[in-house]
Amino acid sequence: MSKMDALRAMREARYEQMSARASKPVAPTTKPVKSVKKERPAPTPVETEPVADGTEPVEASVCGHRAISGRTCTREPGHAAKSHRYS
């Protein structure tokens, strides 16, 4: 038997096994377990009170965007610039 004939015989045998499995009825399984998602509480906004001298606190005067490296943007909140300035 040639190599191609052996491969063809193996392929046909595998096809027969798969078709025999497909024709068998599947036993009913138990009801799938419903995944329970833990609800996260809504993030609470950081409440900062004005400093006694009337200036705004540092947290409210910066954009606050976090970079992957963990640094935060030092531009003003809602800046029009497309890029962030990190320090």
TIMAR-381868 format. One line per field, with one value per residue: residue in one letter; chain; x negated, y negated, z of N, C-alpha, C in turn. Coordinates in nm, 3 decimals. Layout:
residuo <- (a | ...)
cadena <- (A | ...)
n.c1 <- (X | ...)
n.c2 <- (Y | ...)
n.c3 <- (Z | ...)
ca.c1 <- (X | ...)
ca.c2 <- (Y | ...)
ca.c3 <- (Z | ...)
c.c1 <- (X | ...)
c.c2 <- (Y | ...)
c.c3 <- (Z | ...)
***
This chain:
residuo <- (m | s | k | m | d | a | l | r | a | m | r | e | a | r | y | e | q | m | s | a | r | a | s | k | p | v | a | p | t | t | k | p | v | k | s | v | k | k | e | r | p | a | p | t | p | v | e | t | e | p | v | a | d | g | t | e | p | v | e | a | s | v | c | g | h | r | a | i | s | g | r | t | c | t | r | e | p | g | h | a | a | k | s | h | r | y | s)
cadena <- (A | A | A | A | A | A | A | A | A | A | A | A | A | A | A | A | A | A | A | A | A | A | A | A | A | A | A | A | A | A | A | A | A | A | A | A | A | A | A | A | A | A | A | A | A | A | A | A | A | A | A | A | A | A | A | A | A | A | A | A | A | A | A | A | A | A | A | A | A | A | A | A | A | A | A | A | A | A | A | A | A | A | A | A | A | A | A)
n.c1 <- (-0.085 | -0.056 | -0.188 | 0.000 | 0.235 | 0.251 | 0.283 | 0.530 | 0.693 | 0.672 | 0.791 | 1.053 | 1.132 | 1.126 | 1.327 | 1.549 | 1.559 | 1.618 | 1.866 | 2.016 | 2.014 | 2.152 | 2.407 | 2.506 | 2.733 | 2.719 | 2.663 | 2.875 | 2.759 | 2.684 | 2.844 | 2.697 | 2.463 | 2.536 | 2.350 | 2.247 | 2.222 | 2.022 | 2.130 | 1.982 | 1.935 | 2.039 | 1.793 | 1.684 | 1.685 | 1.398 | 1.402 | 1.297 | 1.211 | 1.197 | 0.885 | 0.777 | 0.670 | 0.807 | 0.737 | 0.765 | 0.758 | 0.484 | 0.563 | 0.800 | 0.721 | 0.585 | 0.567 | 0.550 | 0.538 | 0.429 | 0.126 | -0.007 | -0.237 | -0.183 | -0.206 | -0.059 | 0.144 | 0.059 | 0.188 | 0.453 | 0.791 | 1.006 | 0.864 | 0.783 | 0.581 | 0.452 | 0.269 | 0.133 | -0.035 | -0.278 | -0.409)
n.c2 <- (0.116 | -0.218 | -0.532 | -0.735 | -0.588 | -0.479 | -0.711 | -0.796 | -0.584 | -0.612 | -0.863 | -0.810 | -0.622 | -0.783 | -0.961 | -0.792 | -0.729 | -0.981 | -1.036 | -0.831 | -0.905 | -1.145 | -1.062 | -0.944 | -0.992 | -1.272 | -1.277 | -1.438 | -1.725 | -1.873 | -2.171 | -2.465 | -2.647 | -2.959 | -3.243 | -3.460 | -3.794 | -4.018 | -4.317 | -4.625 | -4.891 | -5.227 | -5.460 | -5.689 | -6.038 | -6.240 | -6.448 | -6.764 | -7.024 | -7.382 | -7.545 | -7.731 | -7.980 | -8.049 | -7.946 | -7.692 | -7.340 | -7.118 | -6.877 | -6.937 | -7.116 | -6.997 | -6.784 | -6.502 | -6.262 | -5.927 | -5.771 | -5.469 | -5.412 | -5.512 | -5.776 | -6.107 | -6.343 | -6.685 | -6.901 | -7.152 | -7.082 | -6.930 | -7.006 | -7.139 | -7.042 | -6.768 | -6.590 | -6.462 | -6.601 | -6.473 | -6.426)
n.c3 <- (0.000 | -0.080 | 0.039 | 0.011 | -0.015 | 0.243 | 0.396 | 0.297 | 0.381 | 0.660 | 0.690 | 0.603 | 0.796 | 1.025 | 0.955 | 0.958 | 1.232 | 1.340 | 1.224 | 1.335 | 1.604 | 1.588 | 1.521 | 1.748 | 2.020 | 2.235 | 2.578 | 2.810 | 2.972 | 3.291 | 3.410 | 3.289 | 3.481 | 3.603 | 3.557 | 3.807 | 3.823 | 3.994 | 4.117 | 4.085 | 4.310 | 4.241 | 4.141 | 4.379 | 4.368 | 4.415 | 4.675 | 4.721 | 4.929 | 4.915 | 4.968 | 5.256 | 5.177 | 4.950 | 4.701 | 4.450 | 4.522 | 4.438 | 4.313 | 4.177 | 3.983 | 3.777 | 3.488 | 3.529 | 3.388 | 3.361 | 3.278 | 3.127 | 3.261 | 3.508 | 3.566 | 3.595 | 3.412 | 3.380 | 3.278 | 3.248 | 3.362 | 3.122 | 2.893 | 2.567 | 2.415 | 2.226 | 2.322 | 2.630 | 2.912 | 3.102 | 3.433)
ca.c1 <- (0.000 | -0.137 | -0.169 | 0.126 | 0.345 | 0.257 | 0.343 | 0.671 | 0.761 | 0.681 | 0.890 | 1.186 | 1.161 | 1.156 | 1.457 | 1.648 | 1.570 | 1.685 | 2.007 | 2.080 | 2.033 | 2.253 | 2.540 | 2.552 | 2.800 | 2.640 | 2.733 | 2.902 | 2.669 | 2.749 | 2.866 | 2.571 | 2.453 | 2.543 | 2.241 | 2.291 | 2.126 | 2.021 | 2.148 | 1.890 | 2.001 | 2.003 | 1.681 | 1.724 | 1.598 | 1.311 | 1.449 | 1.188 | 1.258 | 1.099 | 0.786 | 0.812 | 0.628 | 0.895 | 0.694 | 0.820 | 0.661 | 0.408 | 0.635 | 0.905 | 0.666 | 0.512 | 0.649 | 0.555 | 0.531 | 0.321 | 0.054 | -0.034 | -0.347 | -0.134 | -0.217 | 0.066 | 0.135 | 0.054 | 0.259 | 0.576 | 0.901 | 1.077 | 0.778 | 0.811 | 0.467 | 0.477 | 0.175 | 0.125 | -0.170 | -0.296 | -0.526)
ca.c2 <- (0.000 | -0.340 | -0.629 | -0.805 | -0.496 | -0.469 | -0.835 | -0.795 | -0.488 | -0.673 | -0.971 | -0.748 | -0.563 | -0.895 | -1.012 | -0.696 | -0.747 | -1.109 | -1.026 | -0.744 | -0.986 | -1.246 | -1.003 | -0.904 | -1.100 | -1.329 | -1.272 | -1.573 | -1.769 | -1.953 | -2.309 | -2.539 | -2.735 | -3.098 | -3.315 | -3.574 | -3.903 | -4.104 | -4.456 | -4.717 | -5.015 | -5.340 | -5.532 | -5.811 | -6.148 | -6.292 | -6.580 | -6.843 | -7.155 | -7.486 | -7.574 | -7.851 | -8.104 | -8.075 | -7.880 | -7.558 | -7.236 | -7.070 | -6.769 | -6.991 | -7.205 | -6.922 | -6.690 | -6.378 | -6.142 | -5.839 | -5.699 | -5.329 | -5.411 | -5.555 | -5.921 | -6.177 | -6.461 | -6.808 | -7.009 | -7.193 | -6.990 | -6.953 | -7.078 | -7.121 | -6.976 | -6.626 | -6.509 | -6.490 | -6.637 | -6.395 | -6.457)
ca.c3 <- (0.000 | -0.089 | 0.147 | -0.013 | 0.017 | 0.388 | 0.444 | 0.260 | 0.470 | 0.792 | 0.682 | 0.595 | 0.927 | 1.116 | 0.914 | 1.008 | 1.377 | 1.367 | 1.186 | 1.434 | 1.725 | 1.561 | 1.511 | 1.881 | 2.091 | 2.343 | 2.706 | 2.859 | 3.078 | 3.393 | 3.371 | 3.300 | 3.596 | 3.563 | 3.621 | 3.885 | 3.813 | 4.111 | 4.078 | 4.151 | 4.350 | 4.157 | 4.200 | 4.446 | 4.327 | 4.521 | 4.717 | 4.777 | 4.976 | 4.883 | 5.071 | 5.331 | 5.111 | 4.837 | 4.578 | 4.433 | 4.554 | 4.323 | 4.246 | 4.091 | 3.882 | 3.675 | 3.409 | 3.605 | 3.305 | 3.404 | 3.173 | 3.161 | 3.356 | 3.638 | 3.580 | 3.569 | 3.328 | 3.459 | 3.209 | 3.313 | 3.334 | 2.996 | 2.800 | 2.425 | 2.351 | 2.204 | 2.399 | 2.772 | 2.960 | 3.224 | 3.516)
c.c1 <- (-0.091 | -0.106 | -0.035 | 0.246 | 0.361 | 0.321 | 0.492 | 0.750 | 0.776 | 0.786 | 1.031 | 1.226 | 1.199 | 1.294 | 1.569 | 1.668 | 1.648 | 1.832 | 2.083 | 2.107 | 2.146 | 2.393 | 2.594 | 2.623 | 2.714 | 2.724 | 2.757 | 2.809 | 2.747 | 2.760 | 2.736 | 2.576 | 2.450 | 2.432 | 2.296 | 2.184 | 2.137 | 2.032 | 2.052 | 1.967 | 1.953 | 1.888 | 1.729 | 1.630 | 1.518 | 1.358 | 1.333 | 1.245 | 1.154 | 1.006 | 0.821 | 0.775 | 0.708 | 0.853 | 0.755 | 0.715 | 0.597 | 0.486 | 0.738 | 0.848 | 0.584 | 0.607 | 0.663 | 0.553 | 0.411 | 0.259 | 0.034 | -0.142 | -0.306 | -0.144 | -0.084 | 0.042 | 0.141 | 0.121 | 0.388 | 0.689 | 0.972 | 0.995 | 0.809 | 0.698 | 0.495 | 0.387 | 0.179 | -0.019 | -0.186 | -0.416 | -0.547)
c.c2 <- (-0.123 | -0.434 | -0.701 | -0.717 | -0.482 | -0.595 | -0.841 | -0.700 | -0.545 | -0.783 | -0.915 | -0.685 | -0.672 | -0.953 | -0.922 | -0.712 | -0.875 | -1.102 | -0.933 | -0.820 | -1.086 | -1.188 | -0.958 | -1.021 | -1.146 | -1.324 | -1.414 | -1.607 | -1.847 | -2.096 | -2.386 | -2.636 | -2.878 | -3.173 | -3.439 | -3.681 | -3.987 | -4.248 | -4.542 | -4.840 | -5.129 | -5.415 | -5.663 | -5.923 | -6.198 | -6.432 | -6.653 | -6.979 | -7.259 | -7.511 | -7.708 | -7.980 | -8.132 | -8.011 | -7.742 | -7.454 | -7.182 | -6.965 | -6.824 | -7.074 | -7.132 | -6.824 | -6.557 | -6.251 | -6.059 | -5.771 | -5.555 | -5.320 | -5.458 | -5.705 | -5.987 | -6.303 | -6.586 | -6.925 | -7.041 | -7.095 | -7.028 | -7.026 | -7.042 | -7.049 | -6.827 | -6.537 | -6.550 | -6.522 | -6.569 | -6.445 | -6.346)
c.c3 <- (0.000 | 0.028 | 0.131 | 0.017 | 0.169 | 0.448 | 0.415 | 0.351 | 0.610 | 0.795 | 0.680 | 0.727 | 1.027 | 1.084 | 0.966 | 1.158 | 1.410 | 1.332 | 1.281 | 1.563 | 1.706 | 1.558 | 1.647 | 1.948 | 2.210 | 2.471 | 2.756 | 2.976 | 3.182 | 3.345 | 3.388 | 3.418 | 3.547 | 3.635 | 3.690 | 3.878 | 3.939 | 4.064 | 4.157 | 4.195 | 4.261 | 4.221 | 4.261 | 4.403 | 4.446 | 4.554 | 4.782 | 4.815 | 4.941 | 5.001 | 5.134 | 5.258 | 4.984 | 4.707 | 4.570 | 4.470 | 4.426 | 4.246 | 4.147 | 3.977 | 3.777 | 3.608 | 3.483 | 3.522 | 3.345 | 3.283 | 3.218 | 3.266 | 3.494 | 3.658 | 3.543 | 3.487 | 3.415 | 3.389 | 3.285 | 3.278 | 3.204 | 2.894 | 2.657 | 2.353 | 2.338 | 2.289 | 2.546 | 2.808 | 3.096 | 3.302 | 3.617)
***
